[in-house]
């Protein structure tokens, strides 16, 4: 059952599913969908009560939904051609009661698809002529066989009270999505939100199924930057043949590794693999003594105080992670040894030199060194290589702030 699956599935299974979706939109792009209709709306209800009703709703046997997809992360002037992953579009989504999922977007140059089965997932990107695929980690479930008790209204309200000490949370606003009565809740940062304005989630008021998710940039609560919503929904069994399709032939295949450990075993295995001592290496002096380059970690960066310095395992080598400021208003700097690919210009094209569609990232000069910059409505990423070290500067900040931080290193 879909709403019960979302409540009881292991964190790793959910993260693996989400991670597969993220692979499609690598490079800072994201999926955005649909708008609300003018259908029936539920009666007003307290937020805690609306959440409790969603958690205790009767399970549904499947979902077949038409979706609308909008993406305003990247400036339209940088988009070339028609690509629903980058510019938005419409499509269809199917979800079975055992957790299988298929999402298809309709594009002029092919239809991107996401398919999640019981043990595997794959994603096709026609623009890049690439298929990303991986295996979902095994889930052992609860050894005791007991189902975790659902929280009461009072427990949910207590959790909301704790949450509201850190973020602003609206009530359950009666809305409609895809012709279904829904409740919508809005969450916004109280302090240091960077470029993030607010996020919204709408769920079916009767069945408890999420039907819309949207993210808005600071200063604009009308036009979502990222939105995924249903424009038409039907509930019922989904034929298994919907999920038994194969990836397009002739595409380049990229296999994405997925952690195999689950539950309480994962931390123990991670310590055995990477070593407890390495996981605890923090601080400028300790990290500087273990990276194969001169660490750059000023006490302040564009006025933001340094918060932490950590050693990174870069797949056989060591790098450094340095953070400045707090929360979403902060800046992160990743430093790693330069490789043969470090100086290559980043782009989101089809990889064959054909720039008829996709995104070509602009360049930026960092003290005479040419770097690449991805400027989105929710943040900026700058990458450049200097003296055998590749620096990646990222944060939920405007491009000029990220550029200034890069030049201050």
C-alpha positions as CSV (number, residue, x, y, z in Angstrom):
1,X,0.0,0.0,0.0
2,X,1.5,3.3,-1.1
3,X,0.9,5.5,1.8
4,X,1.8,2.7,4.2
5,X,4.9,1.9,2.1
6,X,6.1,5.5,2.5
7,X,5.6,5.2,6.3
8,X,7.3,1.8,6.8
9,X,9.9,1.5,4.1
10,X,13.5,1.6,5.3
11,X,15.3,4.9,5.1
12,X,17.9,3.3,2.8
13,X,15.3,2.1,0.4
14,X,13.6,5.5,0.3
15,X,17.0,7.3,-0.1
16,X,18.0,4.8,-2.8
17,X,14.8,5.6,-4.7
18,X,15.3,9.3,-4.3
19,X,19.0,9.0,-5.2
20,X,18.0,7.3,-8.5
21,X,15.8,10.3,-9.4
22,X,18.6,12.7,-8.5
23,X,20.9,11.0,-10.9
24,X,18.8,12.1,-13.8
25,X,18.9,15.7,-12.8
26,X,22.6,15.8,-11.9
27,X,24.4,19.1,-12.4
28,X,21.9,21.2,-10.5
29,X,18.7,20.7,-12.4
30,X,15.5,19.4,-10.8
31,X,12.0,18.2,-11.6
32,X,9.1,20.5,-11.2
33,X,5.4,19.8,-11.8
34,X,2.0,21.0,-12.4
35,X,-0.4,23.4,-10.7
36,X,-3.5,23.2,-8.6
37,X,-6.9,22.8,-10.1
38,X,-10.4,24.0,-9.0
39,X,-11.8,20.8,-7.7
40,X,-13.2,19.9,-4.2
41,X,-11.5,21.0,-1.1
42,X,-11.6,19.4,2.4
43,X,-12.9,20.9,5.5
44,X,-10.5,23.0,7.6
45,X,-8.6,21.0,10.1
46,X,-5.7,21.4,12.6
47,X,-2.4,20.4,11.1
48,X,-1.7,17.6,13.6
49,X,-5.2,16.2,13.0
50,X,-4.7,16.3,9.2
51,X,-1.4,14.5,9.4
52,X,-2.8,11.9,11.7
53,X,-5.7,11.3,9.3
54,X,-3.2,10.8,6.5
55,X,-1.1,8.3,8.5
56,X,-4.1,6.2,9.4
57,X,-5.9,6.4,6.0
58,X,-7.0,3.2,4.3
59,X,-4.3,1.9,1.9
60,X,-4.7,2.5,-1.8
61,X,-4.0,-0.3,-4.4
62,X,-2.2,1.9,-6.9
63,X,-1.9,5.3,-8.4
64,X,-2.1,6.4,-12.1
65,X,-1.5,10.1,-12.4
66,X,-1.0,12.7,-15.1
67,X,1.7,15.1,-14.1
68,X,2.8,18.5,-15.1
69,X,6.5,19.3,-14.8
70,X,8.1,22.8,-14.5
71,X,11.8,23.7,-13.9
72,X,12.9,27.3,-13.3
73,X,16.2,26.4,-11.6
74,X,18.3,27.4,-14.6
75,X,17.8,30.7,-16.5
76,X,15.9,30.1,-19.7
77,X,18.6,32.0,-21.7
78,X,21.1,29.2,-20.9
79,X,18.8,26.4,-22.1
80,X,19.3,25.2,-25.7
81,X,16.5,23.2,-27.4
82,X,13.6,21.3,-25.8
83,X,14.4,19.0,-22.9
84,X,11.7,18.2,-20.3
85,X,14.3,17.5,-17.6
86,X,15.7,21.0,-17.9
87,X,12.8,23.1,-19.2
88,X,9.7,21.1,-17.9
89,X,6.9,19.4,-19.6
90,X,4.1,16.9,-18.9
91,X,4.0,13.2,-18.4
92,X,2.5,10.2,-16.6
93,X,3.3,8.4,-13.3
94,X,2.4,5.0,-12.0
95,X,2.9,3.6,-8.5
96,X,2.0,0.1,-7.3
97,X,1.0,-0.9,-3.8
98,X,4.3,-2.8,-3.4
99,X,6.5,0.3,-4.0
100,X,7.2,0.0,-7.7
101,X,7.2,3.2,-9.7
102,X,7.4,4.4,-13.2
103,X,7.5,8.1,-14.3
104,X,7.6,9.2,-17.9
105,X,8.0,12.7,-19.3
106,X,7.1,13.6,-22.8
107,X,9.8,15.4,-24.8
108,X,10.4,16.4,-28.4
109,X,13.8,14.5,-28.5
110,X,12.7,11.4,-26.5
111,X,10.8,10.6,-23.3
112,X,12.9,10.5,-20.1
113,X,11.8,7.7,-17.8
114,X,12.4,6.6,-14.2
115,X,11.5,3.0,-13.3
116,X,11.9,1.6,-9.8
117,X,11.3,-2.1,-9.4
118,X,11.4,-4.4,-6.3
119,X,15.2,-4.7,-6.4
120,X,16.5,-2.4,-9.2
121,X,16.0,1.0,-10.7
122,X,17.0,2.7,-13.9
123,X,16.6,6.2,-15.5
124,X,16.9,7.1,-19.1
125,X,18.0,10.6,-20.3
126,X,17.4,11.0,-24.1
127,X,19.2,14.3,-24.2
128,X,22.4,12.6,-23.0
129,X,21.6,9.2,-24.6
130,X,22.4,7.7,-21.3
131,X,20.8,5.2,-18.9
132,X,21.6,5.3,-15.2
133,X,20.9,2.1,-13.3
134,X,21.4,0.6,-9.9
135,X,20.3,-1.9,-7.4
136,X,18.2,-1.1,-4.4
137,X,19.8,-2.2,-1.1
138,X,18.3,-5.3,0.6
139,X,15.9,-4.5,3.4
140,X,15.7,-7.0,6.3
141,X,12.8,-5.3,7.9
142,X,12.0,-5.5,11.6
143,X,13.4,-8.7,13.0
144,X,10.9,-8.7,15.8
145,X,8.0,-8.7,13.2
146,X,6.3,-5.9,15.1
147,X,4.9,-2.9,13.2
148,X,5.9,0.5,14.6
149,X,2.9,2.2,16.3
150,X,1.6,5.3,14.6
151,X,1.9,8.5,16.6
152,X,-1.2,10.0,18.2
153,X,-2.5,13.5,17.5
154,X,-0.8,14.7,20.7
155,X,2.5,13.2,19.7
156,X,2.3,14.8,16.3
157,X,1.6,18.2,17.8
158,X,4.5,17.8,20.2
159,X,6.8,17.1,17.2
160,X,5.4,20.1,15.3
161,X,6.0,22.3,18.4
162,X,9.7,21.3,18.4
163,X,10.0,21.8,14.6
164,X,8.5,25.3,14.9
165,X,11.3,26.3,17.1
166,X,13.6,26.2,14.1
167,X,11.3,26.8,11.0
168,X,8.0,28.4,10.2
169,X,5.2,25.9,9.7
170,X,1.8,26.9,8.3
171,X,-1.5,25.2,9.2
172,X,-3.2,22.6,7.0
173,X,-4.6,24.8,4.2
174,X,-7.5,23.2,2.3
175,X,-6.6,22.9,-1.4
176,X,-7.1,20.6,-4.3
177,X,-4.6,18.9,-6.6
178,X,-5.4,16.8,-9.6
179,X,-9.1,17.0,-8.8
180,X,-8.6,15.5,-5.3
181,X,-9.2,17.4,-2.0
182,X,-5.8,18.0,-0.4
183,X,-4.2,19.8,2.6
184,X,-1.2,21.9,1.9
185,X,1.5,22.8,4.5
186,X,4.1,25.5,3.9
187,X,7.5,25.4,5.6
188,X,10.0,28.3,5.5
189,X,13.3,29.0,7.3
190,X,13.4,31.4,10.2
191,X,17.0,32.4,9.8
192,X,19.8,32.0,7.3
193,X,17.7,30.5,4.6
194,X,20.0,31.5,1.8
195,X,18.0,31.7,-1.5
196,X,15.3,29.4,-0.3
197,X,12.0,31.0,0.4
198,X,9.7,28.2,1.3
199,X,8.6,24.6,0.5
200,X,5.1,23.3,0.1
201,X,3.7,19.7,0.4
202,X,0.1,18.7,-0.5
203,X,-1.4,15.4,0.3
204,X,-4.8,13.7,-0.4
205,X,-7.0,14.6,2.5
206,X,-8.8,11.3,2.4
207,X,-6.1,8.8,1.3
208,X,-3.0,10.4,2.7
209,X,-1.1,10.2,-0.6
210,X,1.4,13.0,-1.4
211,X,0.2,14.8,-4.7
212,X,2.3,17.9,-4.9
213,X,5.7,19.2,-3.8
214,X,7.0,22.7,-4.6
215,X,10.0,24.9,-3.7
216,X,10.0,28.7,-3.9
217,X,13.0,31.1,-4.1
218,X,13.3,33.9,-1.5
219,X,11.2,36.9,-2.5
220,X,8.9,35.0,-4.8
221,X,6.1,32.9,-3.2
222,X,4.0,32.9,-6.3
223,X,6.1,31.1,-9.0
224,X,7.7,27.9,-7.8
225,X,11.3,27.1,-8.8
226,X,10.8,23.4,-8.5
227,X,7.3,21.8,-8.4
228,X,6.1,18.2,-8.9
229,X,2.3,17.7,-8.8
230,X,-0.5,15.6,-10.2
231,X,-2.9,17.2,-12.7
232,X,-5.2,14.1,-12.7
233,X,-5.3,11.1,-10.4
234,X,-7.0,7.7,-10.4
235,X,-6.6,5.1,-7.7
236,X,-6.7,1.3,-8.4
237,X,-4.5,-1.7,-9.2
238,X,-1.6,-1.1,-11.7
239,X,-0.9,-3.9,-14.2
240,X,2.6,-5.4,-13.7
241,X,3.4,-4.9,-17.4
242,X,3.7,-1.2,-16.7
243,X,6.9,-1.8,-14.8
244,X,8.4,-4.6,-16.9
245,X,9.8,-2.3,-19.7
246,X,13.5,-2.3,-20.6
247,X,15.8,0.7,-21.0
248,X,16.2,2.0,-24.5
249,X,18.7,0.1,-26.6
250,X,21.9,1.8,-27.8
251,X,22.1,4.1,-24.8
252,X,25.3,4.5,-22.8
253,X,24.9,2.7,-19.5
254,X,26.2,4.3,-16.2
255,X,25.9,2.0,-13.2
256,X,25.4,3.8,-9.9
257,X,26.8,2.0,-6.8
258,X,24.3,1.6,-3.9
259,X,25.3,0.9,-0.3
260,X,24.4,-2.7,0.6
261,X,24.3,-2.4,4.4
262,X,21.0,-1.6,6.1
263,X,19.8,-0.8,9.6
264,X,22.2,-1.0,12.5
265,X,24.8,-2.9,10.5
266,X,25.6,0.1,8.2
267,X,27.6,2.2,10.7
268,X,29.6,-0.8,11.8
269,X,30.5,-1.8,8.2
270,X,31.4,1.8,7.4
271,X,33.9,1.9,10.3
272,X,35.5,-1.3,9.1
273,X,35.8,-0.1,5.5
274,X,37.0,3.5,6.2
275,X,38.5,3.1,9.6
276,X,37.3,4.8,12.8
277,X,40.3,7.0,13.0
278,X,39.8,8.5,9.6
279,X,36.1,9.2,10.3
280,X,37.2,11.4,13.3
281,X,39.8,13.5,11.5
282,X,38.6,17.1,11.8
283,X,40.2,20.4,12.3
284,X,42.5,22.5,10.1
285,X,45.8,21.1,11.4
286,X,44.8,17.4,11.4
287,X,43.2,17.6,7.9
288,X,46.1,19.7,6.5
289,X,48.6,17.0,7.6
290,X,46.7,14.3,5.7
291,X,45.9,15.8,2.3
292,X,48.4,15.7,-0.5
293,X,48.2,19.5,-1.2
294,X,48.4,22.7,0.7
295,X,45.0,23.2,2.4
296,X,43.4,26.6,2.0
297,X,41.1,27.3,4.9
298,X,41.0,31.0,6.0
299,X,39.3,31.8,9.3
300,X,36.8,33.9,7.4
301,X,35.5,33.7,3.9
302,X,33.6,36.8,2.5
303,X,32.7,37.7,6.1
304,X,31.5,34.2,7.1
305,X,33.4,32.5,10.0
306,X,34.9,29.1,9.4
307,X,32.7,26.5,11.1
308,X,34.3,23.1,10.4
309,X,37.1,21.3,8.5
310,X,36.8,17.6,7.7
311,X,38.8,15.0,5.9
312,X,37.1,13.5,2.8
313,X,37.7,10.0,1.3
314,X,37.8,10.8,-2.4
315,X,37.8,7.2,-3.6
316,X,41.4,6.2,-2.8
317,X,42.6,9.7,-2.1
318,X,42.0,12.4,0.4
319,X,40.3,15.8,0.1
320,X,38.9,18.4,2.5
321,X,35.5,19.8,3.3
322,X,35.5,23.3,4.8
323,X,32.3,25.1,5.8
324,X,31.6,28.7,6.5
325,X,28.6,30.4,8.0
326,X,25.5,28.6,9.3
327,X,22.5,26.9,7.8
328,X,21.4,27.5,4.2
329,X,23.1,30.9,4.2
330,X,26.5,29.3,4.5
331,X,29.1,28.3,2.0
332,X,30.9,25.0,1.5
333,X,34.3,24.5,0.0
334,X,35.5,21.1,-1.3
335,X,39.2,20.8,-2.1
336,X,40.7,17.7,-3.8
337,X,43.7,16.8,-6.0
338,X,43.2,17.8,-9.6
339,X,42.7,15.0,-12.1
340,X,42.8,14.9,-15.9
341,X,39.1,15.7,-16.0
342,X,39.3,18.7,-13.7
343,X,40.1,21.2,-16.4
344,X,37.4,20.0,-18.7
345,X,34.5,22.4,-19.2
346,X,31.3,21.2,-17.5
347,X,28.2,21.0,-19.6
348,X,24.9,19.3,-19.7
349,X,24.9,18.4,-23.4
350,X,24.5,15.0,-25.0
351,X,28.2,14.4,-24.7
352,X,28.9,14.3,-28.4
353,X,29.8,17.9,-28.9
354,X,26.3,18.6,-30.2
355,X,25.0,21.7,-28.3
356,X,21.6,21.7,-30.1
357,X,20.0,20.9,-26.7
358,X,21.0,20.9,-23.1
359,X,23.0,23.5,-21.0
360,X,26.4,24.9,-21.6
361,X,27.7,26.3,-18.3
362,X,29.3,29.8,-18.4
363,X,32.9,30.3,-17.4
364,X,34.2,32.6,-14.7
365,X,37.7,34.0,-14.2
366,X,39.2,33.3,-10.8
367,X,42.5,35.3,-10.7
368,X,43.3,34.4,-14.2
369,X,42.1,30.8,-13.9
370,X,39.1,29.8,-16.0
371,X,36.4,28.1,-13.9
372,X,32.9,26.9,-14.5
373,X,29.8,28.3,-12.8
374,X,26.3,26.9,-12.4
375,X,24.0,29.7,-11.3
376,X,20.5,28.5,-10.3
377,X,17.6,30.2,-8.6
378,X,18.4,28.3,-5.3
379,X,22.1,28.4,-5.3
380,X,25.4,28.6,-7.1
381,X,28.3,26.2,-7.8
382,X,31.8,27.4,-8.9
383,X,34.6,25.0,-9.8
384,X,38.1,25.9,-10.7
385,X,41.6,24.3,-10.6
386,X,44.7,26.0,-9.4
387,X,48.1,24.7,-8.4
388,X,47.1,21.0,-8.8
389,X,44.1,21.4,-6.6
390,X,40.4,21.5,-7.7
391,X,38.2,23.8,-5.7
392,X,34.4,23.5,-5.6
393,X,32.5,26.4,-4.0
394,X,28.8,25.9,-3.4
395,X,26.0,27.5,-1.4
396,X,22.5,28.8,-1.5
397,X,23.9,32.2,-2.4
398,X,23.8,34.5,-5.5
399,X,26.5,34.0,-8.2
400,X,28.4,37.1,-7.2
401,X,28.7,35.9,-3.6
402,X,30.0,32.5,-4.8
403,X,32.4,34.1,-7.2
404,X,33.7,36.4,-4.4
405,X,34.2,33.4,-2.1
406,X,36.1,31.5,-4.9
407,X,38.4,34.5,-5.5
408,X,39.1,34.8,-1.7
409,X,40.6,31.3,-1.5
